[in-house]
Amino acid sequence: MKSPSSRRSADDRGFRLGTGFFALLVVLLVAGIFWELYRTSQLSLAKFGFRFWTGKTWDPVSGEFGALPFIWGTLYSSILAMLISTPIALGIAIYLSELSPRRLRTPLAFLTELLAAVPSIVYGLWGVFVLVPIVRKLQVVTPDWLKKVPLFSGPPLGVGMGAAALILAVMVIPFTSSVAREVLKAVPASQREAAYALGATRWEAIRAALRFGRTGIIGAVILGFGRAVGETMAVTMVIGNNPQIKASLFAPQYTMAAVIANEFTEAADDLYLSALIEIGLVLFVITVFINAISRLLIWSVTREVKAQVPKPTATVAFAAPTGGGQ
Amino acid sequence: MKSTKVFLALGLGLLAALAATGQTTPINGAGATFPYPIYSKWFSEYNKLHPEVEINYQSIGSGGGIRQMTEQTVFFGATDGPMNEEQIKKAPGPILHLPTVLGAVVPVYNIPGVDASLKFSGKLLADIILGKVSKWNDAAITAANPGVKLPAADIVVVHRSDGSGTTYIFVDYLSKVSPEFKEKVGVNTSVNWPVGVGGKGNEGVAGLVKQTPGAIGYVELIYALQNKISFGSVQNAGGEFIVASLDSVTAAAAGAAKSMPSDFRVSITNAPGKGVYPISSFTWLLFYENPTDKPRAKIMVDFMKWALTEGQKYCKDLGYAPLPKEVVALETEALKRIKL
């Protein structure tokens, strides 16, 4: 008969193996997606090579495919969306976690999270019928001297980069704000208390909390960025779907996710299909790249914190559970 | 005790369902979205007449339909554009194209202050889409439309952003009437548009045209009729300006029947004849000429005979143009090519 302790260690091993298997599934899934994208885009990879990344023509008739306008459209729209949404989302998060009256907190948090639950097709329809006409009116009243600036040039179509960035911003806000709010909630009360004890104003105490939680907040922003990069339906309905590289917010442009969704079903030709799948591969690579950059960013920030403030007590506190586990 | 009964009832129900499906013969097909409403009507009507036949149709797009035929994952396919030589070569055996109904594409536009139905020659339409004619008061437009006062507004071209049979028919026509369009753009379900913005689906294009002053786009005739959108007339090969209607579309097919190739892979855009609407097209069902599953093939042949005769009367209610009798006669003969 086994002793209770050996049975417990067997349970432990079983649990570790079980959860390890699930963790491995994620790795396999990602590797599987990459392999499948790589395998099915062979035709296009072989024909265009690196030219696919720099080509500006997308012509299904003559079989000439280049992804640059789509890469540009995806990154430009997502970055614009982050520029608009990050301050708003952080404002929401700070208000909800630090400043709002307690009874407003839950309903407000609920409403922001509700925004995340709205299906993207609904955002798209709202974009087409409400946002686009408003953007068009703004474009019509844009004074001529402003239209000379490349950022605001072009005819008043309504649909285009500006509308897409705005709708993306609205869609991204709940993601960034709810994660940032959780991060701020997790900042130990002692941090704020210490700040107040040192005579800090409320604003200074919040800044200290933001500084404490900045890795998490960067993570929240990156999460929003990932969401913006992958958004398809709402974007394709308002961006104008014209593969061109323009700085103008008024110009119709196109994104990677949108072109796949639009053209995949009717792509009967092998090379065409392969090129669309390669767009998926490019999107995958870019997403991995963005995540890697965010890791680096978080890593450099944490290292800086450690170098600046050696906190012996904190180190012990973190080290203790690790030691127990071994 | 009670739950046992529930389980028993469920089990019996399941058995009954299994028995029921055992009697029917499910047949799976996939392809074009444009004819989906009429096909689903046909399949459900045919199921009422022959309860043992159950035909399932997935409207995944023409490209998907052709691909699934090539991979033999469906029993029949459907497409808005005929298979090209390369696709035919890749197919597991000879494929029979059979036209089922007709569709057409119409130009829609939104010009502030203009209610009149505009007239477009093929070349004018091509030049507008190419971006060569960029103002509504361009001499080429005013010359074709005497008596209509056109503003000096910019033309905004709206096209489909999703790959589509509608686009295929439209650019096929423009390529026939304008050598320049053929050279610069060409024919496919998606093309490299020189100018303009893309809307998703007929509703996307119609929505953008409606919202944008000075816009011109193209939608399926059915969509325009059902949503009461007014559209322009287009000049046919004989020089007449024709407003698209179910009759003028059927006339296009009748005009093409005389020179119908034996495999029915024919474009009827810019067809000759009187009263013919020039931006018309067949939509096809695809069958294997040497099917491996003979009983199912027999059922589909019987179904096609019904669809070509009785089935055609459902067309007009749903906004499709029925096949002319010349084409029906040719197809009834062609059905014999499926080896049973």
Interface residues (C-beta under 8 A of the other chain):
Chain A: T57 W58 D59 P60 V61 S62 V128 F129 V132 P133 R136 P155 L157 G158 V159 G160 T236 M237 G240 N241 N242 P252 Y254 A258 A261 N262 E263 F264 T265 E266 A267 A268 D269 L273
Chain B: I60 G61 S62 G63 G64 I66 R67 M83 E86 Q87 D154 V156 S161 D162 G163 S164 G165 V185 G186 V187 N188 T189 S190 V191 N192 W193 G196 V197 G198 G199 K200 G204 G207 L208 Q211 T212
